[in-house]
Amino acid sequence: MMDFWPWLSLAGLGAFHGANPAMGWLFAVALGLHRQSARTVWLSLLPIAVGHAASIATVLAVMVAFGAVMDLRSLQLVAAAFILAFTGYLAIYGHRHRVRVGMRAGMAGLAAWSFLMATSHGAGLMLVPSVLSLCLADRVGMAGSLSVSLAAVAVHTGAMLTVIAAIALVVFSWVGLAGLRSAWINFDRLWTLGLGATGIILLVW
Amino acid sequence: MTTWRPDPSFYPSPRMAAKAPKETLAYVAAFDPERQRPDAIAVVDVDPASSSYSQIVGQVDMPNVGDELHHFGWNACSSCLCPNAPHPHVERRYLVVPGLRSSRLHIIDTKPDPRNPQIVRVIEPAEIAERANYSRLHTTHCGPEGIYVNALADRDGKAPGGIFLLDHDSFDVLGQWEMDRGPQKLAYDFWWHLGHDTLITSEWGTPDTFENGLVPEVLLGSQYGRRLHFWDLHTRKHLQEIDFGEEHQLVFELRPAHDPTKAYGFVGCVISLKDLSASIWTWYREGNQWAVKKVIEIPAEPADPDLLPPVLKGFNAVAPLVTDIDLSMDDRFLYVSCWGTGDMIQYDVSDPLAPKETGRVRIGGIVSRSTHPKASNGALNGGPQMVEISRDGKRVYFTNSLYGAIDPQFYPEGIDGWMVKLDVGDNGGISFDDAFFVDWPKGHRPHQVRLEGGDCSSDSYCYP
């Protein structure tokens, strides 16, 4: 019987990403407003989800590769070190990055932007403890790890896509953007705190 | 430091920004043309309910003399809410104040006490030269990649001028912005269409052609700026150049539509070599290219040569000299400063290719010397120059000095500084606020005005 909690945390993190305006729903709404088209909002969500999924899949693939040549405890320590180093980087340098994608972005541009946003936030790193615990619980081996990782990407991205679609629909069709001024809490700061906590848990777990 | 909530002065769209609370303070750059005492940012009370309304209530002096403060801007603005480059938790609190002559950059904190701002960092010209290879700092805008500052010359005072980036938190100089400048050499103003990923730059001249005043041979030889350059804002590559032709000189101030879905804007041309007229041009999309069209021509006014400065005597006319323009937040009214004749003209530009005049006031002027009800002197000099509009479009502020070395070419007896305010009617029309006249303290001349919380030439928006 697989543990329920890792899956819930994968989905919860997906929902958190989906809720963060900087991870894509706001971009989709902006493009919809520019082109006065609800269809543009929906179409934009797909490359945003694909880019996000590609980013976390890349990180998990690297982890699985490490897992093939490393015992679990060492893998955990390596992952913790990566996460804590990344947390330190975000705490010192923030979430700034060069903007390469503008408001005329096409679908490929949106996917690339989403990939870069997810990667620069360390989105995949945050999933490592959940995936590790799933692999550990089932003693699944290399092939099993791959399928668990793919399932993790699917659950995380599915939750993210559901949330960005719901928020984009509500904002585009009903409430408008005025709420951004008060409701856009500092997700970056929360994320950095969460990432740091994850690294520490992984270290002592 | 970042905040938990977005800065309350950020707005997603110009429509929402137009509903912002009224400004109560204005920050005004003031410089000493004699370069004997430090330049300053003055704080002017613009709250009509205040007992010190229309008075200078605070001032921060620069640490050196001779900077020639000119244009300046905020470290962060509404573009921080853009979806592709969100930085919503940066605070709008620092004024980024360049010295046009000194190439020194001052960072001024307005937050602890908005009436008593403090200098928190000074970036010396050597650091800017080292990191970005530029000098003669001019315009600043907050935007997608931080703070953009343009410079009229390279570190040696020669062409090309261009843009460099500053980090909006640390104020470190990040380096030159351009990746491929194509044929662009001269620089003056810049701004962008965020919704169209396009940056636009205009031109003036190299420092040797303006730091001692305008050079008649250069002007008559059509060697001052007359081109617009269009760039890809994100790849930082030059895309297109539009030459206004030999007749048009000093194509200066750029005011793109605030609505990010609209792809047009206005630029003022100071003088025509044919008849001394000034003009306003609209740029717009035509197929896959940008195009321009002259939409307003303001003719020179015949004048008694005895009343004209030497530079204009031979022409028997006073040139309007459109030296600044500004566009209201709803993209409806364009304000045009005629520094020569003394007119401030309001145009309805709802149809950007067919403006209609809707209001006009006159103050100062080379010949007219028109006065103001609250001025003690019955004959004002200087003319409408840097103009700024409140976000709701109801109030317009302007000052009367252009540039230290050029002021005496057109106003040979010197300029006594003043700042005035106009009230705007609901459907256009402008009139002086009789209670607002800042008789600027002697020794300084006022230049650009920035309003607390933003104004019509400081912010840009990503949502319509």
Interface residues (C-beta under 8 A of the other chain):
Chain A: P21 A22 L26 F27 V29 A30 L33 H34 G94 R96 R98 V99 R100 V101 G102 M103 R104 A105 W113 L177 A178 L180 R181 S182 W184 I185 N186 D188 R189
Chain B: T2 T3 W4 R5 P6 P8 F10 Y11 P12 S13 M16 L81 C82 P83 N84 A85 P86 H87 P88 H89 P144 E145 G146 D167 D169 L194 G195 H196 D197 L233 H234 T235 P260 T261 C462 Y463 P464
